[in-house]
């Protein structure tokens, strides 16, 4: 059996180190390319929302696409805070009355 060191192909400690570092750099480059490709594909295949921006609103398409989708109603957010225990029943009722008042919150 032939060995590397006797035939002019000496692979000493430095040669093995350089080869290991080169292999790690190549592996890192490959991983970065795969990540970049994945991000590119996921970004380009993202669905574009269609339809009305808010429930019950109609969009004829004449004025451009609808604006951002509205989030949950303030009363829904308040109910979720109450359900999580962030506010007590008295504060929940007080804030709910404020939201439902004619003047709205912050007025009168």
Secondary structure, DSSP 8 states (H G I E B T S, - for coil): ---GGGTT----HHHHHHHHHHHHHHHHHHHHHHHHHHHHHHHHT-----S-SSTT----SSS-S--------HHHHHHHHHHHTSS-HHHHHHHHHHHHSSS-TT--
